[in-house]
Amino acid sequence: MTDPKWAVATERGRYYTDPAGGPDLISVTNVLGTSVHKPALVPWGAGLVADAVIAEPISIAHRARTEPHALRKQLVAIPRQYTERAQNLGTRIHNRAQAEVLGVPYPADPEVEPYARQLARWFRLWHVDLGADVEAVETTVMHRQYGYAGTGDLWVWLRTGRFRRRQLWLVDYKSSANKPADTVYDEQPLQLAALRWAPEWLLPDDTTEPAPRVHRTALLNLRPKSHRFIEVPSTREQFRAFLGAVRTARYLHNAPSAYPAVVPPWAPGASDRKAA
């Protein structure tokens, strides 16, 4: 996850501060992380813990007898630590991709370079002229009416229309060291729809301008030895689904953390509790 200028980490997840002074805008990823059920996460986390136990069965068995509480804490932390490492790598890959598009230097990072080579390969395959075809990179979009904001990876013109006419694509990079290159998750079309239908771009000088009309949206799945360019739908249907997720996320973020118990009115002290 990158760190856009106006993004703020809160205890409710990422929000964007509106530079014009309006209400804070919930981030697209925060909406989907809060509102979309991800049933694969529990078995995935359990699998990571199982792999750790299988890798060192003797040591784990010994520690289970001698320091069970410390061992449990360590095992419970494995999925979170893996996620943090993956997010850190993803951020570096996004930063490297931005440097590639802008033609600026980037510090040597051997772990990132295989992904950068796949991105460069994709640019060559599609005959992308970085100076003429890239409309924007790592740009924040805002939808003040519906109260959300998000940052897109790449807006690029590709010759994919009828008679090979140029069309504006909104492309989201997805990197992974081990997931299949054709991986698409259910919430990703909603993510792209949210970015596509946001009406304003936030410019570097903190002003806004109307966002251009996007013709098509896609994931660019980057892997160390391959890549896959996958078009995903982002129509008004997906946008309406995303707006439902926005309402759910806002409700959950503002819902009370506790509710009062109900007691019979004739119970001892009931009148005092009601008054309180």
Helices and strands as residue ranges (DSSP letters): E 7-10, E 13-16, E 25-27, H 28-35, H 41-55, H 57-66, H 68-102, H 113-125, H 130-133, E 134-143, E 148-159, G 162-164, E 166-175, H 188-196, E 200-202, E 208-210, E 216-222, E 227-231, H 236-254, H 270-275
